[in-house]
Amino acid sequence: MKFFYNQLFGKVCEVHLLENGEYVFPIHKNGQSAIRQHSKNILYNQQIQRVENVTVYMREAEQRYRVGVATYIDHNNKLDKNTLLHLINTRQLLNNHFCSQYHWLQHLRRFAPNVQLQLKDYSQIPIQEKWNVSTRFDIPHVDIDTHWCDIDNKIYNTFVNTTTTFEEIEKCIALA
């Protein structure tokens, strides 16, 4: 699994300190750019273990998946859009812009397995300016990976606006 996560996320995990004192683990398509832009400090990899609580902003899975695919296609606009969509729809292409939020959580877990997680809806990110640029993308038709979305939505519906642990999340999705 280590190879999978290194390929998907690289070897660096970041937690950002925001002005309100929250340490936030940013996820692509869940306000990551705004969080990075407004960060006062960054903890990397094993440094993350220094904090007890990390906030993670979550998003409804299907919308995030669609916007993530649109972002990926926009970032790779020199490649054929139909080929990219075919590879995505047949599960031959995966990118961190549209992979499961659960995979993102597992990436954080690699570096801070004992941290307490405060899960919140991404609309609650405490940044005042307009930061959601994904509304500018043309959203293509994409086949939703329902297995991943089911897992993400189970986590979202069970844990948003709570404090939890990785173990509690694992127990919850094992029952799904």
C-alpha positions, 0 to 999 in steps of 0.5 A: 500500500505504501507504493500506492500512496506514494504514487497518489500523494507523493511522500509529503503529508502537510497539515496547515495552521490557520489564523483561527488556530486550527491545524487543517489537513487539506484535501484536493477539491475541499478548499486545499488551495485556499487553506494553503494560501492562508496558512500561517505554518505548515507541519510535514510528515512526522511533525504532524504527530506534535498536534493532538487535533487535526481538522479535515474538511469533507465534501459530498462525494459525488460532487467532489468526484465530478469537480475533481475529474473536471480539474484533472482534465483542465490541468491536462488540457493538452491530452485528449479529453475523451481518452482521459474520460475513457481511462477514468470511467474504466478505472484505469486512471486515478488522480488525487483530485478525484480519488476517495477522501478516505484515501486522503485520510489514510495518507494522513494516518500514515504520518499521524495515526493517533491524532484526533480528527475533527471532520467538518463540511468544507463550506465551514472553512474559516476563510472570508474571501471567495475561494471556490474556483471549481465553479468555473470548470465545465463538468464532463459526464463521468461514471461515478465510482459508487464504491468510493463515493459510498465510503466517503458519504458514509464517513461524511454522514456519520462524522461531519461535525464530530471529533473522531479517530481513524479507528472509529472511521474504520469500524464505521465503514466496515459495517457499511 
